[in-house]
Every structure is written in structure tokens, then in C-alpha cells.
């Protein structure tokens, strides 16, 4: 698919100097640059943003490294895309089977070379396709998009979905954000906005959104209880997300042991897979559960492209992140389906969960405290019901994908007028 455009049903077109299916002279072409194609929240958030943008005034073109999950979704909403394998999601993305230091360093060097070569191609693409604005969706694409904007004289927007903390990377991106080509930064939480202390005037906070019609409690049918033969009186706890170390699965499994010591009518369902070309923690956790004292009460589904039927059957969603989580989609999608959330009080999570209203906040890295809070919710059906109602209200008030797209579109036009 390298160098091809698509987005018109199942059709694909060879790249040409100028190709815009259904191009309207009055529309502004926006190049959306993303390294995430659907396994993480950045890809899903981009899809919902594009779904609700006004196609009468904006013409999106998505440039991404592989088809992933995002390709079929873009075709559904008739958005053009281009596959560019030189674009990587992460600088440290592994390119070898080995996991030693030499393989890691070699991967970084090769990815950096590919990034430089892609940046030159991006500059040519901006001119060839008459792009009016470059929209950097996440992570390392910010650097390539900004350089392309500098060279081509094209305004750039960053959508910040990452927390850098006090690291060299944080310092670097705060300085890079001073570039005149970076005209606006969309941050998914106040916590993310804190990445850019030197350019606060460029930053606007827009929380991630969910398609409230697609995540309607009345419209979605659950599948977990039927698939795993879980009884109606049993309580289903759930985790949805990438299986990476900082998401806190170790803490969650430790808490689950404590919960099962008190209650045997509780099931934990873990939905998600290990990122591509990363350490397979999912396999490690499966072995740990198989050899541990979990009595068959912890289930791993692996990656699921559509998480709605799984979230729908969860009585409580758990977000036990041990590092600051910017604005997890699992929280927002759970709220939209009327499911209360127990999450770590870190990063942007406290901005989404109102403690005691639509869920509970717990101290990160505290398995005992997490277990106590889980038991508190498990043992009170009325509390779960009240919090579930409040959860849906929270989503409607703050996380409607249509409203999120409207706000981002306003920022795009604001950037074009700078």
C-alpha cells in the first residue's frame, strides 16, 4: 500500500501529483499525521474526530505507517489515507527479534533514518497536495510535522496525548513548541497542558470524546457473560487497554487476589493485547494467572477491535495505572456506557472521575487500597447503579465526540487565521 491513496469504499488509487477524490475548491486540505493506527487511544480518538468534522469545509488526508485498525474505519467514513511505512509510532520501535541493547540501539538508529527520509517526503507531499495545515496527532510525529511546516511555510497543530514529566523529552518538546510554525496545541487534559509551560498561550484543553450514539447503554449488547458463562449475580470487573507495564496489571492482579480472598462471586476480564513489536506481557500475565490462586476468575480476551460488547457487561471498570495516564479512553467509554470507574489518582484521570460520584479514585501502586475500593463497590449494588447513572451524565456533559470535533475544528480555523 506504500504511496497509495484510499478512502473511497474499497477503491485505492495510485499516488499522483494531485489527487483529491471529490475535491471541492472551497475546502481546505488538512494533513493528519499519526503513528497510531488503532491499537491505542490516539488512533481511536482521531477516528472520532474525523468522523464528525465538517467535510463541506475541510478535506482530511491521513498519513499513517500501516493499515492497522484505522484503515477500515477511515474507509467507512470516506476519508482519504496514505500508508507510509517509514513513519513509526515510536522511535524505539523494535525492528529485530532480539531484545538486547544492540538490537534496541540499532532499531533506534534505523527508525531515526527513516524519520529523516519521511520528513523530506512529507515536505514534498505538502506542496504536491496543496495542504493548508499539518495536524500532528501524537508522539514522535510532532517533530517531523513541525520540520515539514517550517520548510513549507505551513501552519502546524499538535494534539498532545502524552505526559512527558520532567524529562529531556519534555524539555525538548516545550522548546520545539516555541517554533512559529506550531500555532496551536490541543491538550487532552490539564495534565497534558502542563507539558508546555513556556507556550501556555498556544495550548487549549479539549478532552477526548466518545460517539454517544455508538456507546449508548440501550443500544449496545454485552457479550462477556454469555461467552464465559458468568452468572447474573456475579460481579464483572474489567480492564480495557494496552497490556504495557505502566498500565498497572501487576497491581490489579495483586488486588484481585485480595478481593477473591473475601468474595468468590467476582470475575476480572482483561481486554487488550501487547503492542506490536513490544515485549509480550500478555503471555506473561496469562502464565501468572494459570499458576496463581485465581480460581479461574481472571480472564484474558486479547485485543478486540470493538470493545463495546465487553465494556457493556462490566459492572466496574478498573484503571490501575502506576504512571500518569493522560486521558484514558477506557474511562470515557465506560462513562458513556453508564459504567462506574475505579482509577488511579494520577495524570488526567482525576479530571474525568469525580470521586464518589461517577467512580472512585485510588492511590497509584497501592494494591491493598485498590482491593478495598473494589470490595466497597462490589458489595453495594445500589451504589453501582447510582454511579452508573452519574457516569452517563458525565459523558453526555463533557465527552460528546460531536462537540469535541466542533471545538477542534474551531481551533483549526483559528490556526489558519494566525
N, C-alpha and C positions, 0 to 999 in steps of 0.2 A: 504493500500500500504506500510505499515511500513516494512522495511527490505527487499524491493524488488528492483530488477534492471529492467530497461526497456530501450527502445530506439531503438528497432528493430521492426518498424512498430507498430502493435497493440499488440505485444507479450510482456509478462512480465515473469521474471524468478525469482524463489526463490533465496534468498541470499545463497551463498555457500562459502567455504573458498577461492576459486579462481574462479572468473567468469569474462571473458572478451570476449564478443561477437566479433568474428573476430579478436581476439588479434594477433598482429604481434610482434614477439620477438624483432624486431628492434625499435618499438615505445616506447615512454616514456609516462607513465600514469601520467596525471595531474589531481588532485582532485580540482574541482572548488566548493568552499563553498559559498553559497548565502542564505540570508534570504528573499530576494525579488524574487517573482515568477511571476512578470509581470505587476502588477498594477502601479509600479513606474519605473522610468527611468533605475534603476540599473538592473532590470530583462531584459528589452528590450536590453540594451547595451550588457549584457552578451550573449544574443541570437545571436546578430550580430557578436560578437567576435568569438563565437564558429562556426558559420556558415562558416566563411572564414579562420579558422585555417587549416593548412596542416595536414589532417588526416593520411598522409603517415608517418609522423614522431611523431605526438602527438596523444595520446589517452585520450580524456577528459572523466571524470566521474563527474557529477554534483550532489551535495548533497544539498537538499533543504527541507524546513519544510512542504510543501504541494504542491499539483499539480498546483494550480493557472492557469495562462495563459501559463506559461513557459512549462509545461509538453507536451502539444500537439505540441508546436514549436520544442522542442527537438526531439520528435519522427519524425517530418518532416525531420530533418537533420541527423537522426540516431545517436544521441548522447545518451549514457547511463546516467541514473539518478537514484538516490536513495532518497526516501522520509523518512525523519527523523523528526517526529513531535516535538521532544524535542528541536530542533533548532528553535529559534524565530527570527523574523525580528528585534524586538525592545525589550529591557529589560523591558520597561513599557507597553508592550502589555497587554491589559486588558483581564482577564480570567473570569470576573464576569459581570453580567448585571448592577450592581450598579456602579455609577460614583463618589463615595465618597472617602475620603482619606484612609479609612481602606481597601476598595477593591483595590485601587491603590497599596498600600504597600504590600498587600497580593499577588497581581499579580507579583510584582517585586521579592518578595522572592521566589515564586514558579518558576518563569522563571529563576532565578539565579540557583536554584537547578537543574532544567532541563538542564541548560547550563553546569553545572559541570558534570552531568551524561553523557551528549552528548560528552563532551571533552574526557572522558575516552573511549567511544565507537569510537571516531574519531581516537585516537591513535591506537586502535586495527585494525581499518579499513585500516589505512595507511600501517601497516605491512602486513595484510592479502591480500591486493590488490596490493602490491609491488608498491606503489605510489612514484614517483620520485620528485614531487613538490606539495605543497599546495598553491592554489591560492584563496585568500580571496577577494570576490567580493565587499563587502561593510560593513559598520557599525559594529555591535557588533560581527560579525563572526571573526573579526581580532583577538580578544582576544583568542577565542577558537582555531583558526587555529595556532596562534603563540605558544600557550602552547603545542599543539599537535606536532608542529615542533620541539620545544625544547626537548620534551621527546623522540621523534622518530628519531631525528637527520636529519629531512627532511627540505630542504630549503623552505622558505615561501615568497610569493609575496603578497603585499597588493595592491588592486585597490581602491584608495581613491576617493569617490564620495560625500564627506561631508565636510562642513566647520564648524570647531569647535569654532573658535574665541578664545578669552581669557577666557576660561572656565577650570574647573578642568578636564573635559573630554579631552580637547585639550592638557593640560599639561600631562595627563596620557598617551595618545597615542604617543605623541612625545617622552616620556621616553621609552615606550614599543618598539618603533621603533628602539631603540638602540640595541635591542637583536640581537645576532649574527645569529639567525635563520631567521630574517627578512632581506633578502638580497637585495630586490628591492621594491620600492614603485612607482606605476603608479598613477599619479595625473591627473584628468580630466581637470584641468585648473591651471594657475599660482596661482590663488587664493587658490586652494586646496593645492598646493605645499607649501604654506605658513604655513600649519599646522605643518610642521616638520622642524623647524629651526635648530635643533641640529643634523640632519642627512641629510642635503641637498645633500650630495654625493650619497645617495641611491635613490633620487627622480628623476623621468623623467616624463615630461608632455606629455600626449597623449590625445588630445581632443576626445570626443565621435564622433562616425561616424554614417552615415545613409547608408542604402543599396540604392545606387543611381539609380539602375535599378528599384527597387520597388517604390522608391519615385520620379519617373520621371514625370514631368508635362504633358508629352504627353501620358503616359501610364495609369495614374490614372483618374478615372471618379468621379466627385463630386456627392454628394447626398443631401446636405443641402438645396439647392434652390428648388429641386423637392419635398423633404419631407415636407418642411414648406411653400411651395408656395411663395417663395421670388422672386420678380420680377428681371429682368435682369439689371435694372437701380438702384436697391437698393444696398447699400454697406454692405457687411457682415464683421463684426468684430468677431474675435474668440479668445477664451481661451481654451487651452488644457492642462490638468494636474490634479493632485490630488486636491481634494477640502479640503484643510487644511488652517488654518488661515494665516500662513505666506506667502501664495501664493498671498495674496492681493486682494481677491474677493471683500471685503468691499470697498476698494479704487476704484476698477474697477466699481462697481455698482454706487458709488457716481459720478464718472467721466461720466458714461453713462447718468445719469440724466442731467448733464450739456450739453452733446452732443445733447440729444433729445430736449432740450430747443431751440436749433438752427436748428436742422435737424430732420425731421421725416422719412427720407429715409434710416435710418441706423438700422441694426439688430445686436444684440450681441448674439452669440451662444457659450454656455459654455459646453465643452465636458470634462467629468470626473466625478468621484464619490468619496465619502468619503472612506478613507482606512478602511479595515476590522477591526472591534473591536475598532473603534475610534468614537469620537463624530460626529454625522451625521450633519455636517454643510450644506450639500447639501439641506436637507429638510428645514433648517432654511432660506437659501437664496431663495428657491422657495417661501416660505411664504412671505418673504420680498418683492419679486418682484410682487407677486399676490396682495399685499396690497399697493404697492407703485405706483408712477407715471411713469410707464414704458410703458404704452400703448400697452402692448403685444409685445414689441420689444426686450425682453430678453428671450432667450430660453435655457433650460437645457436639455441635451440629456442623462445625466447619463454616467456611464462608458461604453466605447466602446473599444473592444479588438483591432480593426483595425481603427486607426484614420485617415488614408489616405483620404478616401472619404469626410471626414469632413474638414480636412485641405485644401483640393483642392479647395473647394468653398469659402474659406475665402480670402477676399481682403487684410486684415491686421491681423496679429496675435499679441495678446497682452500678455505681460509677466510682470504683475504689482507687482512682489514680493516685500514685505516690509522688508524681511531679506535677507542676502546674498545667492544667488542661485548659486550653484557650477558650473554647466554646463548643463542647462536645455535642454532635448531632444526636447521639443516643438520648441525651437529656431532652432535647427539644422534641424529638419524635415521640418519646414516651409521654411527655406532657400533652402532645396533640392527641394521643390515643387515650388520654384520661388515666394514665398510669403514674402513681407517685414514684419519686426517685429518692434514693439514699445515695448521696455523693460526697466525695472528699471536699472539704472547705479549702480549695486551692485554685489558683488561676481564675478563670471566668465562671467556674461552677457556682460560687455564691451569688453571682449576678442573675443566675437562672432559677436557682432553687431558693425559695423563701422558707427558712427553717420553721417547721411546724405547720406550714400552710399547704404547699404542694409537694412536700417531701421533707427530708431531714439532711442536715449537714453533719459530717463526722470528721474527726481529726485524721489527716492522712497518715498512713503507715501504722494504724492502730487497729489490729485485728480484733482485740477484745472489745473496743468501743464500737466497731462495726457490727460485731456479733450481737452486742446488747441492743443496738438500734434496730437491727433486723428482727430480733425477737420481739421487740416492742411493737413493731408493725405487724408481724405475723400473728400475734396473739390478739389483735384488735381489728376485727373485720370492719366495724363501723368507722374506725379511723382511716383505714384504707379507702373506704368508699368516699368519705368526705374529702380526703386528699386527692382522690382521682377526679372528682368533680372540679376541685380548685385547679388541678393540673390542666385540664382542658381550657378553663377560663384563662389561665396564664398564657397558653399557646395562642389563643384567639386574640388576646390583647397585645401580645408582643412579638409573635413569631409567625405571622402570616406571610407566606412566600410572595404573595402578590404585592403586599405592602413593602417587603424588603426590596423587590425588584424596582418598584416605583422610586424608592429612595436612592438606590444605586444609579438608576437612570438619570435622576436629577443631578447626582454628583458627576456623572459622565458629561452632561451638558454644561455643568459648571466648569469642568476641567477644560472643555473645548473653547470656552469663552475667555479663559485666562490669557 
